Amino acid sequence: METNLLNDDLSLENLLAHWQGLTHAERETIFKMLGRMDQEDLFLNLASDYQLEIFQELPAAEKRSWMRLLAPDDIADLLQNMDEEEQKTNMRYLDYPTMIEVKALMAYAEDEAGGLMNSRFARLRPEMTVEEAIRYLRAQSKSQIETIYYAYVLDRHQVLLGVVSLRELFLADAKITISEIMNTDIVTVLQDEDQESISKTFSNHNFLALPVVDETNVMKGIITGDDVIEVIEEEATEDIQKIGGMEALGEPYLEIDLLTMIKKRAGWLMALFIGEMFTATAMSHYEGEIAKAVVLALFIPLVISSGGNSGSQATTLIIRAMALGEVRLKDWWRVFSRELLAGLSLGCILGLIGMIRILLWPNHQTLYGEHYFLVALTVSCSLIGIVLWGTLAGSMLPFFLRRVGLDPATSSAPFVATLVDVTGLIIYFTVASLFLKGILL
């Protein structure tokens, strides 16, 4: 047990920093050591899966007060981690208006704007004066409003007309109306918009909150920056795990059970292993060439790994660029042109190193035979072709997958490496036959 954490520092910041690394028993012990106010602070700042862990250990008599600490969107997140029977049981702890709000939020998918938003926000009418608006916001702030940095101006049908910040409100003349100072150039997100798209909107505009609307511009709620930080972390984790050649875990590493983790990793490993079998098949096809010129076999790992490495570099760069919105489908030709030049340049650099390695190695004539220069030329030209091919394949695969509706992250580095391994052998022995036919082959 992390005794230094238990005995020395139970501050909120330290607990949040170490919470994920603790066992269930350690978390339970620490939580019970805290006073009620500190327990509430910790509970409100934890992710929903950890909140559920605490909530399920609470006595039934206390669950109502703990659940009512949460805003409706956080309650929805908590309930969505429960099975159907638990949801029905715990829904009883909510007052009727909150229960209606929570049920409406739970109707949305978790990764959509509607599933991330809070339906409680500061709202104003356009005909209000600034003085009336400040008094009204003061009254609203006593309820569970997610943030009051912005107030949203709605008509009687809840259509979003504009937005005004508190700073603008306090600086304005008390007698003018809200319609005169509100900003009508509003950045919004649709209620069914994907969380990845929402995170891009936040990063592009640096807002503290964004309004969520339906197709008719009726305002449904707001998404705040803290909600999006979790989304960005979740999306990045998922992409990194896919790039590593596996299914996304969907849970913290130490929380997921061993059997589930094996299942998520075994599928891709089996697929990649089967793919590598084609490498063995390709090598058996060139068995005669290898028997005639054994020296060629010495350089197979060198040239093949170079192609896989260049492909892995390219696919990682393009996947990340796509995730950040820097590259779109229509940019494929620009990417192809850049990677064509990059692949050719990188291939020439590695090809030159490969040639120097053979020509300047001590006893090169003894090691590689009297035709060592042709062997060096074969390896050098093969490296140019394989690195160029690996770079183009790695950069274009994400575009192909995006075009057919799949996640580009699945064109992971191991997948590209396997593809280039097989095709690289063909390139290598094709080049060898051009330079060494009638001499060694």
Wavefront OBJ file of the C-alpha trace (Angstrom):
o trace
v 0.000 0.000 0.000
v 1.224 3.521 -0.750
v 1.793 4.436 2.897
v 3.402 7.778 2.065
v 0.165 8.790 0.337
v -1.983 7.548 3.202
v 0.066 9.033 6.025
v 1.657 12.153 4.608
v -0.376 13.880 1.918
v -4.132 13.542 1.510
v -4.556 16.772 -0.446
v -7.038 16.724 -3.313
v -4.309 17.321 -5.901
v -2.182 14.439 -4.635
v -5.129 12.064 -4.371
v -6.277 12.810 -7.920
v -2.729 12.341 -9.226
v -2.372 8.882 -7.606
v -5.954 7.599 -7.565
v -5.727 5.506 -10.729
v -2.612 3.692 -9.522
v -4.223 2.546 -6.252
v -6.029 -0.745 -5.763
v -9.732 -0.852 -4.977
v -8.990 -1.630 -1.316
v -6.525 1.277 -1.053
v -9.017 3.703 -2.575
v -11.719 2.541 -0.185
v -9.415 2.946 2.844
v -8.301 6.443 1.840
v -11.847 7.620 1.125
v -12.996 6.541 4.592
v -10.092 8.457 6.179
v -11.271 11.763 4.706
v -13.726 14.172 6.288
v -17.098 14.681 4.601
v -16.101 17.939 2.862
v -12.886 16.387 1.523
v -14.819 13.297 0.428
v -17.228 15.475 -1.540
v -14.391 17.419 -3.200
v -12.711 14.182 -4.228
v -15.968 12.583 -5.415
v -16.849 15.578 -7.603
v -13.426 15.607 -9.261
v -13.163 11.905 -10.090
v -14.062 10.288 -13.414
v -17.470 8.616 -13.521
v -16.117 5.050 -13.254
v -14.312 5.921 -10.014
v -17.379 7.800 -8.749
v -19.378 4.625 -9.337
v -16.851 2.606 -7.344
v -17.365 4.939 -4.349
v -21.112 5.229 -4.849
v -21.662 1.469 -4.802
v -19.912 1.202 -1.412
v -22.126 3.855 0.207
v -24.961 2.894 2.561
v -28.358 3.134 0.837
v -29.419 5.906 3.238
v -26.576 8.175 2.034
v -26.829 7.620 -1.716
v -29.498 10.273 -2.263
v -27.361 13.097 -0.846
v -24.283 11.995 -2.792
v -26.095 11.715 -6.108
v -27.640 15.146 -5.667
v -24.166 16.656 -5.435
v -23.742 16.012 -9.149
v -24.920 18.052 -12.111
v -27.392 16.275 -14.440
v -24.732 15.412 -17.049
v -22.501 13.892 -14.374
v -25.432 11.921 -12.977
v -26.113 10.596 -16.478
v -22.456 9.523 -16.814
v -22.642 7.776 -13.434
v -25.865 5.933 -14.282
v -24.605 4.857 -17.712
v -21.863 2.875 -15.985
v -24.513 0.804 -14.181
v -26.632 -2.083 -15.448
v -30.327 -1.498 -16.174
v -31.594 -2.665 -12.782
v -29.132 -0.458 -10.900
v -30.157 2.512 -13.023
v -33.816 2.058 -12.128
v -33.006 1.671 -8.434
v -30.775 4.725 -8.219
v -33.001 6.931 -10.365
v -35.344 7.042 -7.351
v -32.916 9.292 -5.518
v -33.524 12.149 -7.965
v -36.230 14.782 -7.770
v -38.671 14.712 -10.680
v -37.274 17.673 -12.734
v -33.711 16.338 -12.426
v -34.844 12.833 -13.347
v -36.447 14.186 -16.533
v -33.225 16.033 -17.421
v -31.079 12.983 -16.757
v -33.310 10.671 -18.815
v -33.141 13.135 -21.711
v -29.336 13.184 -21.516
v -29.133 9.387 -21.341
v -31.113 9.128 -24.567
v -28.049 10.439 -26.432
v -25.034 8.307 -27.261
v -22.145 8.804 -24.845
v -19.797 10.010 -27.587
v -22.225 12.617 -28.978
v -22.653 16.253 -27.948
v -25.985 15.427 -26.315
v -24.299 12.809 -24.155
v -21.608 15.255 -23.026
v -23.702 18.361 -22.443
v -25.249 19.822 -19.311
v -28.832 20.999 -19.756
v -28.491 23.660 -17.064
v -26.987 26.940 -18.239
v -27.380 30.686 -17.764
v -30.081 32.054 -20.061
v -31.376 35.537 -20.798
v -34.107 37.167 -22.899
v -33.119 39.746 -25.546
v -35.501 42.443 -24.246
v -33.999 42.452 -20.738
v -31.931 45.433 -19.674
v -28.399 44.839 -18.470
v -29.476 45.680 -14.912
v -32.326 43.146 -15.051
v -30.021 40.534 -16.575
v -27.460 40.829 -13.765
v -30.187 40.438 -11.134
v -31.635 37.470 -13.020
v -28.229 35.773 -13.341
v -27.614 36.267 -9.636
v -30.862 34.388 -8.954
v -29.972 31.651 -11.471
v -26.520 31.147 -9.932
v -28.169 29.763 -6.796
v -29.302 26.752 -8.814
v -26.987 24.072 -10.254
v -25.667 25.953 -13.272
v -22.597 24.376 -14.875
v -20.883 27.662 -15.699
v -21.866 31.275 -15.761
v -18.955 32.626 -17.786
v -21.363 33.005 -20.677
v -25.074 33.740 -20.694
v -27.086 32.565 -23.687
v -29.831 34.720 -25.162
v -32.941 32.750 -26.165
v -36.353 33.688 -27.554
v -39.584 32.317 -26.127
v -39.187 29.133 -28.214
v -35.664 28.509 -26.801
v -34.016 29.361 -30.130
v -30.463 30.616 -29.598
v -30.152 34.270 -30.630
v -26.840 35.312 -29.133
v -24.337 35.035 -26.327
v -22.932 37.554 -23.851
v -19.986 37.134 -21.462
v -20.085 38.353 -17.871
v -17.318 40.806 -18.657
v -19.383 42.390 -21.429
v -22.397 42.459 -19.133
v -20.635 44.267 -16.265
v -18.995 46.792 -18.596
v -22.247 47.697 -20.374
v -24.589 50.533 -19.488
v -27.256 49.313 -17.033
v -30.161 50.669 -19.115
v -29.430 49.183 -22.535
v -30.975 45.883 -23.589
v -29.229 42.551 -23.966
v -30.030 42.496 -27.691
v -27.770 45.543 -28.118
v -24.649 43.932 -26.620
v -25.068 40.249 -27.423
v -22.778 38.548 -29.915
v -24.793 36.932 -32.712
v -21.807 35.303 -34.433
v -22.065 32.103 -32.382
v -20.050 28.905 -32.653
v -22.350 25.975 -31.874
v -22.267 22.179 -31.976
v -25.148 19.954 -33.048
v -26.667 17.614 -30.469
v -25.630 14.514 -32.471
v -22.119 15.744 -33.319
v -19.278 13.324 -32.596
v -17.034 14.028 -29.603
v -13.892 14.054 -31.753
v -15.334 16.842 -33.890
v -16.341 18.752 -30.735
v -12.822 18.552 -29.311
v -11.466 20.052 -32.561
v -13.954 22.931 -32.309
v -12.800 23.654 -28.756
v -9.121 23.571 -29.689
v -9.732 25.892 -32.654
v -11.621 28.560 -30.658
v -10.361 28.333 -27.054
v -13.843 28.769 -25.545
v -14.698 27.839 -21.961
v -18.048 26.435 -23.094
v -19.983 25.789 -26.308
v -23.770 25.762 -26.817
v -25.416 22.577 -28.083
v -28.339 23.048 -30.478
v -30.636 20.929 -32.616
v -31.219 21.312 -36.358
v -33.615 24.235 -35.790
v -31.110 26.080 -33.540
v -33.091 25.340 -30.373
v -30.589 25.299 -27.524
v -30.313 22.015 -25.611
v -27.391 22.608 -23.267
v -23.700 23.440 -23.014
v -20.450 21.510 -23.178
v -17.639 22.828 -20.986
v -13.887 22.612 -21.383
v -13.434 20.048 -18.618
v -15.769 17.656 -20.424
v -13.706 18.012 -23.592
v -10.378 17.451 -21.832
v -11.619 13.972 -20.901
v -12.743 13.399 -24.499
v -9.369 14.441 -25.935
v -7.544 12.121 -23.543
v -9.910 9.257 -24.368
v -9.591 9.755 -28.138
v -5.790 10.067 -27.992
v -5.499 6.926 -25.853
v -7.715 4.977 -28.237
v -5.715 6.072 -31.304
v -2.358 5.288 -29.690
v -3.522 1.814 -28.722
v -4.788 1.156 -32.239
v -1.549 2.427 -33.769
v 0.243 -0.087 -31.550
v -1.645 -2.880 -33.301
v -4.489 -3.786 -30.951
v -8.080 -2.962 -30.095
v -8.641 0.037 -27.817
v -8.823 -1.189 -24.212
v -11.593 1.220 -23.200
v -10.461 1.031 -19.553
v -7.362 2.006 -17.546
v -4.563 -0.535 -17.970
v -4.555 -1.677 -14.350
v -8.366 -1.829 -14.208
v -9.014 -4.093 -17.198
v -9.033 -7.815 -16.421
v -6.291 -9.985 -17.910
v -8.594 -12.135 -20.071
v -10.200 -9.098 -21.734
v -6.800 -7.545 -22.402
v -5.551 -10.778 -23.994
v -8.636 -10.903 -26.228
v -8.120 -7.306 -27.365
v -4.450 -7.926 -28.149
v -4.698 -11.435 -29.614
v -6.909 -10.554 -32.587
v -4.462 -8.161 -34.216
v -1.471 -10.324 -33.291
v -3.050 -13.306 -35.050
v -3.878 -11.196 -38.103
v -0.328 -9.831 -38.238
v 1.139 -13.304 -37.719
v -0.906 -14.661 -40.610
v 0.274 -11.704 -42.690
v 3.889 -12.495 -41.848
v 3.298 -16.063 -43.108
v 3.143 -14.540 -46.579
v 6.701 -13.339 -45.969
v 7.771 -16.940 -45.484
v 5.850 -17.878 -48.639
v 7.601 -15.119 -50.583
v 10.989 -16.265 -49.316
v 10.270 -19.866 -50.342
v 9.456 -18.570 -53.830
v 12.994 -17.133 -54.027
v 14.634 -20.156 -52.429
v 16.582 -20.875 -55.601
v 18.016 -17.372 -55.769
v 19.018 -17.509 -52.103
v 20.741 -20.882 -52.650
v 22.728 -19.487 -55.600
v 23.645 -16.228 -53.859
v 23.633 -16.834 -50.116
v 25.052 -13.342 -49.638
v 21.624 -11.911 -50.517
v 20.094 -13.502 -47.406
v 22.452 -11.489 -45.189
v 20.763 -8.241 -46.136
v 17.103 -9.332 -46.019
v 16.518 -8.093 -42.416
v 18.280 -4.815 -43.245
v 16.256 -3.872 -46.313
v 12.913 -5.208 -45.046
v 13.063 -3.489 -41.656
v 13.956 -0.187 -43.351
v 10.777 -0.354 -45.423
v 8.659 -1.177 -42.361
v 10.212 1.650 -40.364
v 9.621 4.223 -43.103
v 6.025 3.047 -43.509
v 5.417 3.237 -39.761
v 6.762 6.789 -39.686
v 4.520 7.889 -42.543
v 1.318 6.279 -41.259
v 1.831 7.706 -37.756
v 2.355 11.210 -39.144
v -0.749 11.085 -41.359
v -3.017 9.550 -38.694
v -2.061 12.297 -36.260
v -2.482 15.000 -38.897
v -5.961 13.644 -39.657
v -6.856 13.584 -35.959
v -5.850 17.251 -35.620
v -7.752 18.250 -38.751
v -4.547 19.286 -40.531
v -5.161 16.820 -43.378
v -8.469 15.948 -45.051
v -9.468 13.374 -47.656
v -9.162 15.869 -50.505
v -5.518 16.479 -49.538
v -4.444 12.966 -50.526
v -2.643 14.113 -53.690
v -0.674 16.798 -51.811
v 0.343 14.200 -49.231
v 1.253 11.707 -51.968
v 3.475 14.286 -53.690
v 5.250 15.216 -50.457
v 5.750 11.604 -49.385
v 6.973 10.645 -52.855
v 9.817 13.146 -52.510
v 10.358 12.308 -48.844
v 10.425 8.559 -49.518
v 12.810 8.959 -52.420
v 15.134 11.173 -50.371
v 15.072 8.873 -47.349
v 15.625 5.842 -49.592
v 18.647 7.486 -51.196
v 20.111 8.338 -47.789
v 19.723 4.777 -46.516
v 20.819 3.341 -49.860
v 24.027 5.383 -49.737
v 24.721 4.234 -46.159
v 24.062 0.618 -47.187
v 26.461 0.865 -50.119
v 29.189 2.486 -47.997
v 28.668 -0.219 -45.356
v 29.427 -2.977 -47.894
v 32.222 -1.245 -49.826
v 34.180 -0.037 -46.796
v 33.692 -3.036 -44.527
v 36.972 -4.859 -43.712
v 37.486 -8.004 -45.821
v 34.448 -7.100 -47.925
v 35.712 -9.105 -50.886
v 36.029 -12.222 -48.729
v 32.632 -11.697 -47.091
v 30.619 -10.733 -50.164
v 32.635 -12.327 -52.991
v 34.335 -10.891 -56.012
v 31.123 -9.218 -57.172
v 30.779 -7.224 -53.946
v 30.201 -3.979 -55.888
v 27.126 -5.440 -57.626
v 25.876 -6.716 -54.267
v 26.316 -3.212 -52.840
v 24.456 -1.746 -55.812
v 21.647 -4.280 -55.366
v 21.243 -3.485 -51.674
v 21.420 0.267 -52.310
v 18.809 0.308 -55.095
v 16.577 -2.105 -53.161
v 16.630 0.224 -50.165
v 15.580 3.147 -52.355
v 12.658 1.177 -53.794
v 11.533 -0.410 -50.519
v 11.748 2.785 -48.456
v 9.890 4.694 -51.163
v 7.197 2.008 -51.313
v 6.919 1.809 -47.520
v 6.557 5.585 -47.227
v 3.848 5.781 -49.911
v 1.955 2.763 -48.550
v 2.083 4.094 -44.988
v 0.863 7.546 -45.984
v -1.922 6.410 -48.314
v -3.450 3.643 -46.158
v -5.087 6.103 -43.710
v -6.743 7.892 -46.653
v -8.046 4.604 -48.049
v -9.473 3.538 -44.690
v -11.083 6.937 -44.098
v -12.577 6.810 -47.609
v -14.264 3.432 -46.956
v -15.557 4.607 -43.566
v -13.033 2.904 -41.267
v -10.884 4.406 -38.526
v -7.491 5.427 -40.011
v -5.819 4.496 -36.720
v -6.344 0.850 -37.648
v -3.697 1.237 -40.366
v -1.318 0.766 -37.483
v 2.444 0.663 -37.668
v 2.579 -3.166 -37.293
v 0.043 -3.578 -40.111
v 2.059 -1.354 -42.448
v 5.270 -3.138 -41.451
v 3.735 -6.523 -42.280
v 2.502 -5.293 -45.654
v 5.906 -3.851 -46.541
v 7.712 -7.009 -45.381
v 5.953 -9.106 -48.013
v 6.157 -6.625 -50.876
v 9.699 -5.606 -49.888
v 10.968 -9.116 -50.539
v 9.527 -8.990 -54.032
v 11.229 -5.622 -54.675
v 14.534 -6.880 -53.249
v 14.758 -10.014 -55.352
v 13.470 -8.238 -58.470
v 16.293 -5.698 -58.167
v 18.767 -8.532 -57.452
v 17.735 -10.339 -60.632
v 18.348 -7.155 -62.657
v 21.908 -6.667 -61.383
v 23.026 -10.222 -60.708
v 21.302 -12.297 -63.392
v 23.893 -14.375 -65.226
v 26.516 -13.514 -62.607
v 25.350 -14.869 -59.235
v 21.788 -15.814 -60.206
l 1 2 3 4 5 6 7 8 9 10 11 12 13 14 15 16 17 18 19 20 21 22 23 24 25 26 27 28 29 30 31 32 33 34 35 36 37 38 39 40 41 42 43 44 45 46 47 48 49 50 51 52 53 54 55 56 57 58 59 60 61 62 63 64 65 66 67 68 69 70 71 72 73 74 75 76 77 78 79 80 81 82 83 84 85 86 87 88 89 90 91 92 93 94 95 96 97 98 99 100 101 102 103 104 105 106 107 108 109 110 111 112 113 114 115 116 117 118 119 120 121 122 123 124 125 126 127 128 129 130 131 132 133 134 135 136 137 138 139 140 141 142 143 144 145 146 147 148 149 150 151 152 153 154 155 156 157 158 159 160 161 162 163 164 165 166 167 168 169 170 171 172 173 174 175 176 177 178 179 180 181 182 183 184 185 186 187 188 189 190 191 192 193 194 195 196 197 198 199 200 201 202 203 204 205 206 207 208 209 210 211 212 213 214 215 216 217 218 219 220 221 222 223 224 225 226 227 228 229 230 231 232 233 234 235 236 237 238 239 240 241 242 243 244 245 246 247 248 249 250 251 252 253 254 255 256 257 258 259 260 261 262 263 264 265 266 267 268 269 270 271 272 273 274 275 276 277 278 279 280 281 282 283 284 285 286 287 288 289 290 291 292 293 294 295 296 297 298 299 300 301 302 303 304 305 306 307 308 309 310 311 312 313 314 315 316 317 318 319 320 321 322 323 324 325 326 327 328 329 330 331 332 333 334 335 336 337 338 339 340 341 342 343 344 345 346 347 348 349 350 351 352 353 354 355 356 357 358 359 360 361 362 363 364 365 366 367 368 369 370 371 372 373 374 375 376 377 378 379 380 381 382 383 384 385 386 387 388 389 390 391 392 393 394 395 396 397 398 399 400 401 402 403 404 405 406 407 408 409 410 411 412 413 414 415 416 417 418 419 420 421 422 423 424 425 426 427 428 429 430 431 432 433 434 435 436 437 438 439 440 441
